[in-house]
Amino acid sequence: MRKMATATVLVSGMKGLGVEIAKNIILAGVKSVTVHDQNDAQWSDLSSQFYLSENDVGQNRAMVSKRHLAELNRYVLVDAYAGELSESFLSPFQVVVLTNSSLKEQQRISDFCHTKNICFVLADTKGLTGQLFCDFGEDFMVYDPSEAEPASAIIQDITQGNPGILIVACDEEQGQGHHFEDGDWVTFSKVEGMTELNGLEPCSVRVIGQYSLEVGDTSSFSPYQCGGIITQVKMPQKHSFETLRASMAHPKINTPDAGKLSRYYTLHVAFWALHVFQSEMQRLPRPRNQSDADKMVKLALTLPVDQEPLDKDLIRTFAYGCAGDLSPINAFVGAVAAQEVLKAVSGKFTPLDQWLYFDAYECLPEEGSAVQLKEEDCAPHGCRYDGQIAVFGADFQERLGKQKYFLVGAGAIGCELLKNFAMIGLAAGEGGNITVTDMDTIEYSNLNRQFLFRSCDISKQKSEVAAAAIKLMNSNVNVTAQQNQVGSETESFYGADFFLGLDGVATALDSLEAREYVGERCVQFLKPLLDSGTSGTNGHAQVSVPFVTESYGHSPDPDKRGFPHCTLRYFPSTIQHTLQWARDRFECLFKTTAENFNAFLTKPNVLEAQGVEALEMLQITLQKKPRSWEDCVTWARRLWECLFSHDIQQLLHHFPPKHETSSGLPFWAGPKRCPQPLSFDFSNTAHKTFILAASHLFARMHRLDVSEDSATACRVLLDLHLPPFQPSPGVHIPLTEEELQESKGTIDQTRLAELRQTLAKSRQKLEEQGAVISQPLEPIHFEKDDDSHLDFIMTAANLRAENYGIHPVDKFQAKKIVGRIVPAISTTTAAVAGLVCLELYKLVWGHRHLSSYRSSFLHLSEPLLNRFQPSADKNHQMTWSCWDRIEVPGIDAKGEEITLRDFCHYLQKEHSLVLRMLLYGQATLYDVFWDEKKIEQQLASRLTDLVCCIPGPKDCLLVLSIVCEGEEDYWPPVHVWLQPRSSKK
């Protein structure tokens, strides 16, 4: 199997596409990359070649690019070559990539590489179209075909027979059966009874049904008793490729949408015709030139391609813009091509078979638009944007320069977006600006995918370094770097005035919660949102356009699906279960407990809103306030005993290992794993790490300034003797979610009253001591990059996994799962950033047709790209969409703020709405069911007085929720403008 660390790659053509490919494979860590180009840099190259500047015009493209590419990865040898691509020069390489070659040279080099077993990749872009071809030889082996984790299932039963029938246990979270397919190879483990299956060589299965599989001949095996896991095994695959010359007339084109094959065949012919045109005319077709486009059609009709009739209009569209060179198209095609190179040198993931075509002609002016591009609009201006002007015209370039955009996040995707922004000239004109914010500093681990950063930038602010880097790429870009988190706590900074001054927002965040918050702000201020994300070789790009598409987060995210509480608390079967359980314990112990305690100190009526469990935790917190590090260690040791020993023993007290259900079947079967309690051992690294992490967090929550040391902890633990387990009488363990909800609904009123009375006395005592305000606890919010947080969750999850016989995780895996961190690689981030910027083009045009926009899901490991029309902004059965709002002037004709009575009159007069309830956040400002005196008092009050705040000079908007008379299920928010609306954008 070939390894990237020993691979040698040649990338020929150092225009925008070639440098994208070279950049991505260097970041991935191949042994050496040689960049090749015989031509000097031209002004038009600056449209997409981010390593060329005005000062480099006239110098060899490969030599200039080498200097920058060599800085990306010190472990990769980067060389440059400007000579002929002779056979002797090509022979040492394992992969050869061509990006800017004639058809004659492509076929010559393809034939040579095929005979010498050198993997060959051809990539090309022309305007809004891209082309990719792969030939990895006749006997190319793939050792790991898919990025997906091997399918696995818990066995419920296996019959003796030929074939034997295997039944998998029902997955309660997914509500579905197995994930195996016909022909999958599998192994077995932990099977009791039919033990001959354990350790058996991989065998293939056949799917019978949702929960059943044929597993081969089991007739001679022992009878199945219980347990066992069936796991998919990835087997090597052999692939055979044709040469470029052989596949030209009968191309195998990769697409998940068979309906687009005819379109892609036309593009295949258009690229071929372009080679013929260039050979005859020694130039590309002129932008928007009708005679050149007609010639391209004639040439295409003469080519020997066996396919359906050509789309002549598509060929003309191709010809109109093929002189263009666009950074987003190069970013996407270059990323896909680079991933194919990595497949070639690693034998990992399924390679392209064999052609891929991509176009984004929906980025052009919409049909029926007032803009009709003409040849003079797209003529070259002798400037760095000529490659883009050739496609969209000079007026559009001016529009791009005036844009004001907000980019949230300057990590992997953020760096790629900023590079594309600089190349296309976003905010590079008068009045334009890009505001980029990111709280993080640069870490060493960022350097393999966040390509704007170098080793010398470690510990510097990401946003500042990224902003400075793109200024070097395009000195005209206006960019402002900030280090603010975007959330409710910074709304005074990123308030109404800020958002109203924007043309759009782009997110480059790995936090779903943060992305949802930004999406809500974009809905609130009617701003388009460009969102993207990656997970390994999978990625997505999504655009939300006011009154055109649905908003971000409108559709439920399947990844946010929670696990059943019964599974987490009593019956975990996967490490994901134990990690979520550990995360929940963290939140309860160190965040919710502190918040409830602080509310108890400051709000006298808080006891009335809490249930028994919360009040019991509050009582424990009051009784066990630590005074020293030793107290914290003692608390942590008691917690360990409770979680990993006593709780398990209590569960086994109710359901012993041999317990049977009412129907006589084993209780501990299928997904229910029978647990075992643990015995504490301080010499065990996991036990020790848990105690120290929990002690540290407990001390921090209590704002205790202590000297933390392992030696003291060891002494305390050796001297501490805990009482043995005693079963708790009357404990009910629910077996289903329904039982759990019923148990929650059954409240012990006597116990509740007792707790409230006891805690009220405790609070009174604290008040007398003057401690109510002066002794709050510190709620600890989980932070994935805090070692003490991660140590607690990882060790808690692994200890619970040990209880249940589940394989543990390391710290990186725990951080990835619990912190909802998705692995990022340079190819996928570059690809999704390119797709995002294609949607940006449409926003700048002001496209209003839903059919103009695309949502994209990318799977580079296969490779597959699904692009489809996003959902519309509202259900036709609804009166209002998520983008609708009711705007109310907050200042009357006299210049005074309006009262609630004025507000009600305005709603009724202008919108025929009769108010029944008015909310500001969670607070009720008006309710028709209040008594008349209170209603009259509210009606006479100013709105700002009712919300208990006088807006500062930057706050011009009050957002309220309403319920009115009528049968509507949804009422839009009400925006009350506290400054004249005409002053806003």
N, C-alpha and C positions, 0 to 999 in steps of 0.2 A: 504493500500500500504506500503510495507516494505521500510524503509529508510536506506541508507548506514550508517548514524550516529548511528544506533542501531544494526548494523549487526555484527555477530560474525562468523569468518571464520577460518577453519583449513586447513593448507597447509602441506601435508605430503611429505617428500622427499626434502632434502636441498642440492641437487646437483645443477647444473647450471639451469635446467629448473624450479625447485621448487623455487629457490631464485628469479628468474625473475618474477614469478607469485606473490610471496609475496611482492616484491618491488613495483610492479605496483598497487596492491590493497591498500597497505599502503599509497602510494602517493595520491590515490583517496579519502581516508578519511573514511574507514569503522570504526566501533567502536573498534573492537579488532581483532587481527590476532594471532593465535597460530601456530608456526612452529614446525614440528615434524620430527624426524629422530632418528633411533636407532643405526645408524652406525657412525663410526669415519671418519674424513677426510683422504683421500689418495692423493698421489702425482697426480694421474690422474684426480682428481677432479679440480685441478687448471687450467685445460684446459678451463673451462667455469664458475666456481663458483667464481665470482669476490669479494666475501667477505671472501674468504679463502686465506691464505698466507702460505709460507713454514713453518712458525713457528706454524701453526695451524694443521699440519698433525699429526694425532693421537688423536685429540680432537673431541668431538661430534659435528657433522655438525650443528645441530639445535642450540646448545648453542652458538657456535661461531657466527652463522648468526644473532642470536637475537640481539647481541650487536650493530651490524651495522644497522640492519633494524629498531631498535628502534629510531635511530637518524634521520630517514627520515621524520617523522611526529609526533610532540609532542602530537597531539590530538588523536593518535591511540595507544591503549594499545597492546604491543607486548609481547608475552610469548613464552616459549620454552618447549617442552615435548619430552622425550626420551623413554617413556614406550610403552606398547602394546596398540593398537587401539581397546579397548573394547567398547561394546555397551554403557555402562554407561558413558564412557569418550566422546563418539561421540554425545550423546543425546543433549547437550546444544547448539550445533552449528547450524547455519542456512545454512551454505554451507560447504561441505567437498570436498577437492581437493586432489587427489592422483597422484603422479608423478613418483614414483619409487617402484612399488609394484608388487607382483606376481598376476597372473590371479585369483588364488584362493582368495586372499585377496581382490582384486578388486570386484569380484562378491559378496563376503560376505558383504562388506561394502555398495555396491550398493543396494543390497536387503534390508539391514537394513534402509538405508537412504530413499528408496522409501516408505517403510511402515510407516516411521516416518515423512514424508513430509519434509525431509531435502534435499536441492538441492545438487546434486552430479556431480562433474566434474572430468574426467579422462584425464590426459595429459601425453604424453610420446614422447621422441625423441630417435632415434637410427641413429647415423651417419648423413646422409643427408636426413633423413625422419622424419616426425612428425605425431602424431596421437592425436585426440581430440574427447572426447565423453561427452555429457551432458544429464542429467536426472533431470528435475525440477519437477517431480511428474505428477499426472494425471489431476490436475486442476490448472495449473499455469496461472495467469492473467498478461497480458502485458498491461500497461496503456498508454504507449507512444511508438507505434511500430516503428516509423521512426524518424531519425534525421532531415530529410528535413523539411523546413518551410512549413506550410500548404499552399496548392495551393490557389490562389485568382485571381479573374478576375473582370473587370469592365463590368457591364451589359449594353447591347445596346437595348435589347427588350425582352419582355416576352409575350407569347400569353395566352389568356384565353382558357382553354381546359382541357381535361383529356386524356393523360397528357398534361401539359403546356410545351411549347418549349421555352427555354431560349437561346438567342443569345448573345455571349460575344463580346466586342469591340476588334478590331484588335490591337495587340501589335506591334507598329511601330518599336521598337528596335529588337524584336525577330523575327518578320516576320512570326509569327505562332499564333495559336489559344490558347485555354485553356490547362491546364495541369491536368485535372481531368480524373479519370478512372471510369469504371463501378463499382457501389457499393460504391463509395465515399459518405461520409456523409457531408452535407453542411448546412450553415446558410446564412441568407440574412440580409443586413443592408443598410440604406440610400436609399431605393427604394421609389420613388415618384409615386403616383397613386395606384399601387397594394401594399398598405402599410400593408396588412395582412401578407405579407411575413416577414416583419421586426419583429425580436424577436421570430419567429416561432421556435419550437423545431427542432433539426437537422433532415433532411430528406435525403434519398439516391437519387442519380442521375444516369442516364444512358446516355452514350455517343452516340450521333447520328452522329456527324461530327466534323471537326476541330474547328468549332466555335459554335456548337449547343449541347444542353443537354436537356433531358427530366427531369422535376423537380416535377412530381406529379400532382395532381388534382388542377388546378387553375381556373376551370370553374366558381366557385361562388365568386371569388375575383374581386375587382374593376379593371378597365382597367389600364394597365401600362402606365405611362406617360414618365418618364425619370429617369436616374441615377440608383445608386445602386451598391452594391458589393456582389459577391458570394464568400464565404470563406469555405475551407475544414475544417472539424472538425475531429480530430483523436479520434476514438472510441476504447474502450478496446477490447482486443482479448484474447481468451482462448486457451491454448496449453496443449496437453496431451503427455506424454513421456512414453517410455518403460524402463524397467530395463536393465542394461548391459547384464545380463544373457539372457534375452528374445530377445535382438536385435543382439546378436553375429552371429547367423546363417542367419539372414535376415536383414542386416544393412541398415539403411536409410542414405546414404552418401550425404553430401552437396557439390555441385559443380555447377558453372554456365556453365560448359562445359560438356555436356552429352557424348561427345566423349571420355572423360577421365574416365568414370565410371568403365570400365573394368580394367584400370590401378589401380584405387583406391581400387577396390575389391581385386585385387591381393595383394596390400599392407596390406589390412585388414587381409587377410589370413596369410601374412608373419609375422605380429605382433603376431597373434595367434600361429602360428607355433614356433615362438621364445619363447613364454612362455612354450610350451611343451619341446623344446630343453633345456631350462634352468632347467626345472624340472628334466629332465633325466640326464643332464650332469653337473649340478651345476655350470655352467659358460656360458658366451656368446660365440658365434662362434668366432674363431680366425680370425684376419684380413687377408683377401685374402687367406684363407685356403680352398682349393678345396673340401676336404672331408667333412668339416663342412657345406659348401654351398650345397653340394649334399644331405646331411642329412636333411637340412632345406627344400629342395624341396620335398623329400619323405614324411616328416611330413606334409607339406602343403597339399599334395594330399590325405591324410587320413582324413582331417578335414571335419565335416558335414556342409559345406557351400553351399547354393543353388545359384550358379552363373555360368557364362561362364567359359570356360577353362582358367586355370591360365597361366600367363606369367612366365615360369620357369626361363628365363634369368633375369627377374626383381627380382625374389626371390633370385637368386644367388648374384646379385648386392647388394641387401639388406643385405644378410648374410656377404658379404665381408667387409662391413663397419659398421655393427651395433654395434661393440665394440667402435665405435667412439663417441665422445661427443663434439659437435661444438657450440661455443658461438652464431654465427648468427642464427642457427636453433633454439636454445633455446630461443633467443631473440624474434624471430617471433612467434613460437608456444606459448611461455610463455605469450606474449602480447595478443594473441587471447584468450587464456584460461582466463587470468585476466579479459578481457572485458566480457566474459561469466559469471564470478563470479559477476561482477558489475551488469549485467543484472538480475542475480538471486536475488540480495539483493535490487534492486531498482524497478523492474518491468518496466524498461525503455529499449526500443529497442527489436527487435525480436531475440529470442535465437536460438542457433544452433539446427537443427533438423536432426539427432542427432549426426552423425559422420562427422568428417572432416579429410582428409588426405592431406599431403603436402610432396613433395619431390623436390630435386634440384640436381639430378644426372648429370645434364649437367655441374656441377662444376668439375667433374672428367676429366682427360685428354681426349682430343678430339680423336675421332676415326681416326686412321691413324697417330696419333702423335708418335713421337719417344719415348715418355715416356710410358712405359708399367709397371704398378705397380705390384710388386711381393710380396709374403708373407714376405720375408726378408726386403723389403723396409718399410713395415708398422708394423714391430715388435716393441713392447714397448722398450723405452730407459731408463725408470725409471726417466722421467723428467716431468715437468709441461705440456708439449705439447703432451703427449702420446695420449690423446683423439683425437687430430687432426692428429697426425702421423698415427694413425690407419686407417684413411680415405685417406690421401693424400701422406703419406710417409715422410721420414726424409729429403730428398733433397728439397722437396717443403717447408718444415719448414725453411730451411736455406735461401731459396729465399725470404720468407716473411720477415725474419730478415733484409735483405739488402735493403728493399724498402725505397724510399724517397717520402713522400706524403705531400700534402698541404691541410689542412682542413680550410675552410673559414667559421667561425661561431662556437661558443662554447655555444650555447643555448641548447634548449631541444633536438633536433636531434643531435647536436654536442656532447653533453655529452654521448648519447647512442653510437654514432660512436666511440668516444674515448675509452669507456669501451670495446667495441668489438675489437678495434685495440689492446688494451693491452692484451686481452684474447687470441687472435689468434697469438700474437707475431709479429705484424707488426712493423717494424723498431726496433726490439729488438736485432738485431745482429750488427756485425761490419759494419760500413758504413751506416746503416739505420738511418732515422730521420723522425719524424712527425713535421711539422711546423703548429701550430694552431694560428690563429689570430682572435681577436674579440675586437671591440672598447668598448663594453658595460661593465658596472659594475653590480654586482649581486644585484637584488632587492628582497624584501620580496615575491613579487608575483611569482618569478621564482621558489620558493622552491617546488611547488606542481607538477613539471614535470621535472625539471633540477636536476636530482638526485645526481649529484656529489657535489652539494652545500649544505651548512648548514647555520643555522641562524648566526653563528659566522662569516660567509664569506660575509655578506651583506656589500655592498660598495666596496668590493675588485674586482679586475679585473677578469672577467670570464675565460679568457684564462689561466691566471696564476694558479687560483684555480683548474681548470679542469686538467691542466697538472700535478700539484702536486698530485691530487687524483688518476690518473691512474698510477703514479709512485709507489704509495702504493699498487696498484693491481698487478703490474708487474714491479719490480725495474729495469729490463733490458731494458725497453722501452726508446728510445732516443726521447725526445719531446722538442721542442722549443716553448715557448709561446710569442706571440707578440700582440700588441694592435693597429694595423694599419687597416684602412679601405682599402679595395681592390677596386681601381677605377683608373680613368685616372690620378688623382692627386698623386698617389703613384707608378706610373709606373717606376720612377727612382729607387724605392726600390724593387718592384717586377717586374724586367725587364727581358730581354732576358736570361741573365746568370742564374737568379733564376729559371725561368720556364724550361729552357733546362736541368737543373740538376734534375728535378723531374721525378718520374715514373708515377705519376697520381695526380689528384686533386679531392677533394670531397667538395661539398657545403652543408652547413646547415644554410641557410639564409631564412628570411621571406620576403625579397624584391625581386620581380621578376626582377627589373632593375639590381640589383647587380648580380643576378644569370646569367642574360643574358650577362653581361660584362665578368664574369668569363668564361662563355661558349665561348665567342669570343676569349679570350686569349688562351684557350685550343685549339681552331681551329688554331690560329696563330702559336702556338708552337708545334702542333701535339701531344697533351697530352690527354689521356683518362679522361673523367669527370664522376664522380658519383654524381648524383643529387637526391634530395628527398625533399618532402614537405608534410605537413599535414594540414587538416582543420577539427577539431573535430575528429570524428571517421573515416574520409576519409584520405587516404594517397596515395602517389605514390613514386616509385623508378624508376630511369631511368639511363641508362648507354650510354655514347657516346664514340665510339671507332674509332680512326682515320682509314679511308679507309675501315671500316667495316659497321658502322651504320651512320645514318645521325647525324649532329651535334645538340647540345642542342639549342633549340629555332628555329630550322629549320621549324617545323610545327607551324602554328599560334595558339596562346593561346586564347581560347574562352573567358576567363575571362578578356582579354584586350580589348574586344569590347567596343567601345565608344558609348555614347548616341547621338542621333541627336541633333544638335545645336538648332534647333527650339524648340525641347522639353525642353531643359535646359533653354533657354532664355525666353520662353513665356508660355509653356504648360506642366509644370511638373505634374506628377501624382503619384510619389512614393518618399519616403524619399531618395532613392538612387539618384534620379534626383536633389533634392535640395542640397544634400551633394556634388555632383560633381560640381554643379553650384557654391557653396560656395568655393570649392577648386580652381576653375577657377578664382574666384574673388580675392582670396588670391594671386595666382600667378601673376595676372595682376597688382594688386595694389602695391604689396610689393616686387616683384622680377623683372618682366619684365619692369616695370616703372623705377626702379633703374638701370637696365642694359642698357636700352635705353638712360637714362640720362647720364650715364658714357661714353657710346659710343659717345654721342653728344659732350661731353666735350673734348674727346681725338682724335676723328676721324673727320676731317673736311668734308669728303664726306658722312658721315652716313645719312644725310638728303635725299640724292638721293635714298636710298634703302627703305625708310619708306613710309607707306601709310597714308591716312588721319587720321584714328583713332589713330595710334601710335603717329603721330605728334601733334594731339590735346592733348593727354595725356602728352606729353613732354612739351607743352606750359603751361598746367595747373600746372605742377610740377615746372616750372620756376617762375610762377606768385605767387604760394602759398607756398613758403618755410616757415615752421613754425619757430618761435623764442622762443616759450615757451610751457609749458604743456597746457596752456589755448588754444593756437592756435591748438594744436593737438586734443583737445576735440572738439573744434568748427568744425574742419575738419571732425571728426568722426560723429558728429551729422548731418552735411549736407549729409554725405554719407548715414547714416541711412534713412534720409528723401527721398533721391533719390531712394534707392534700394527697400524700403518696402512701400512707399507711392506714390511718383510721378510716378515711372515707372509703377506701377500697374494702376494708374489712366490714364496714357497715353494709356495703353493697352485697358482698358475699354472704353476710348474715341473712339478708333477704332472699338472695338467689344463690344457693350453694352451687359448686361446680357440677353436681349431678342433678340439678333442679330440672324438672320437666314442666312443660306447659299443660294446660287443662286437657289438651288432646293427646297427651302422652309423649310428645316429641321433646328432644333435648332443648332446654331453654338457651344454653350457650352454644348456638349453631349459626351457620351462615355469617352475616355481618357482625353478629354479637360475639365478641372475643371475651373469653373468661379471663378476668384480670388476676394479678397476684400482687399482694402488698410488698413494699420494699422495706428493707432494714437500713437504717442510717449508718453511714460509714464516712467519717470525715476524710479518710485517705482517698476516697473516691473523688476524682476531679469534678465530676458533674455535681455531686452532692455539695462539695465545698464551694463551687462557683455559684450555685443557687443561694446558699446561705449568705455569702458575701454580697452578692448583687441585691438580694432582698433586704439585707441589713442596711446597705447604702441608701436604697430608695426610701426605706422607712425613716431613716435619720433625716434625709433631705426633705421628705414630706412634713416632718415635724420641725423643720428649720433648726435642726440640732447641729451645732458646730462641734464635731467630734473628730478624734484622731482614729482613722480606720486602719486596722492592721490585722493581718492573718494570724499572727501569734496570739494576740488577745482573744480572737475568735476561737482559736483552737483550745485555749485554756477554758473558756466559758463552756464550750461544748463538751469537753471531757468531764467537767464538774456537774453538768446539768443532767438530771435524771427525771424523765417524764413518766407519768403513770401509764400503765398498759391500757389497751383498748377495752372499752366497755360498750356493748351495744346500746344505742339510744332507743328507748321504747317510743312507739307511736309515730315513727318516721315513715312517710309514704313516698315510695319511689315510682313516679309515673313512667309507663312504658310507651306511651304515645304522646304526640303533641296535644291531642284532645284532652287526655288525662292531665297533662301539665297545665293547660289553660283552666281546666276545671279546678285544679288544686290552687291555682292563683286566685280564682274567684271566691274560694272559701276562706274567709278572713276570720281569724281568731280574735273576736272583738274584745274578749276579756284581756288577752295578752296585749292587744293594741292599746287599750285604755291604761293598762298597768305601765307600759313603756312610756306613754306620753306623760303620765303623772310623774314618773321617776325623772325623766329628762327635764321636765319643767322645773322641778326642784333643783336639779343640777344647774340649769341655766340661771336660776335666781341666785344661786350661790356664787356663780361666776360673776354675775353683775355686781354683787356686793364686794367681790374681790377686785373689781375693775378690769377683768380679763376679757370681757366680751369682744372689744374691738382690738385689743393689743396682742392677742395670741392666735391669729389665724394660722391654718395649715397651708402648705404650698401644694396645690394640685399639680401633679406631674403628667404632662401630656406626652404620649408616646412619640419618640423621635427615633427613626430608624438608624440614624448615624451615631446615637449615643450608646457606647459600649455597655454601660450598666443596664440600660433598658433591654438591649438585645441579649445580654447574658442571662437576665432573668427569664425572658420569654423562651430562649433557646433551651436552657436547662430545664425549665418547667415542662416544656413540650416533650423533651427527650425522656425525662423521668416518667412522665405519664405514658409515653410510648413504651417505656420499659415495663410499666404496669400491665400493659395490654399486648405485649409481644409485637410491637410495631417497630419497623426499622427507623433509627433516629436520623436526624439531619445535622449538617455542620452549620457553622455560623453564617456562611454566605447563603446557603439555601434558606435558612430561617429568615434572613434579612430580605431575601427576594420574595418569599411568600407572605410574611407578615407585613412587611413594609410595602407590599404590593409593588415591588420593584420588578420591572420587566427588563430582561437582558437587551442591551442595545449593541448593534454592530454597525459599522460605518456604511455598508452597502444599503441596508434597509433605511437608515436615517436619511441618506442622500436621496434615495428613491422617493420616500414620502414627502420630503421637502420639495422635490421637483413637482410632484403632483399638487401640492398645496399652492405653489406659485402659479400653476396653470389656472387654478380657480381664482387667484388674485387678479390675473389678467381680466377675467370676466367681471369682477367687481369694479375694476377701474373703468371698464367700458360702461358699466351700469346695466348689465344684462338683467332683464326682467322676466324672461321665459324660464319656467322650471326646467324645460328640456335642455337648456344651455349648460346646466350645472351637473357635476358628477361627484358622487361619493365613490371612494375606491378602497378595495381591500386587496392586499398584495401578499403573495406567498412566494418568496424568492427561492425557497428550497425545492419547488416543484418544476418550473416556475409557473405561477398563475397570477393573472391580474383580473379582478372583477371590478368593472366600472359601471355604475348605474345611476339613473336619475334619482335624486333624493326625494323624500316624501314631501308632499305639499304642506303648506303652512297650517291648514286646518281641515278637520272633518266637515264634510258638507252638511252634516246633520246639526252642526253647532253654529250658533249665531256669531260667536266671537272666536278669534284665533289667539294663540299665545302672544302674538305681536300687538294685538289691539290694546289700547288704553284710553281712558277718558281724561282729557286735560282740562284743568280748572285754573283760571287765573287767581292767584293767592293775594293779589293787590287790587283793591277796588279803584273806582274812578278818582277818589280823593287821595289815593296813595297810601291807604291804610290796609292792614292785613284783614282778611275776611274772617267772619265768625262762622261757627258751625251752621247757624241759621242761613247765612249767605250761601254756604256750600250746598245745603239742601235745596234751596231755591234754584240755584244754578243747575243742579242735576235734573230737577223736575222741568225747568223751563227749556233747557237746551237738549236734554236727552230723554225726557218723559220718564224719568226714573224716580220712584218714591223710596227713599232710604229706610231700611229696617234695622241695619246694624253697620257700624263703622269701626274698623280695626286699624291700629298702628302697630305693626308687628304682631305680638301676642296680646297687646293691651286693647281692651274694648273702650272706645271713645263715646259710643252711642249705641243704645239698644232700645227699640220701640217698646219693650216690655218693662222698662224701668218705670218708677213712679213719676208722676207729672212734675213734681218739684225738682227732681234730679234732671229730668229731661230739659226743663226750662233753663236750669242752671248751665247745662252743657251747651244748649243752643246759643246762649248769649256769650259764650266764651270764644276767644280767638283760637284757631286751630293750633297755632304754635304753643299757646298756653296749655291746651289739652294734652299735648304730647310732652309737656314739661321740658321744653328746650326752645331757646331762641337761636335760630340758625345764624352761624357766623357769616362773614362776608363771602365765603366761597360756596356756601350751601344755598342753592336756589331751588331745590326740589324736595317736596314732601310726598312720599309714596304711601298711599292708604289703600286698604282693602274694604270692599263694600258688599253688602247683601241687600238686595232690593226686592220689592214686590214683583211677583211673576214666577214663572215656572222654569227659569234658567237654572242649569246646574253650575254654570261658571260665569262669573262677572269679572271683567278686566280690572286691573289696578287703576287707581285714580292718581294722576300726577298733578299735584298742586304746585304751581310755579310761584315762588315768592319773590321773583324779579320779573320785570316785563319780558314776555316770551320772545319778543322781537330781537332782544340782545343776544339770544342763543343761536348757535349754528343751526 
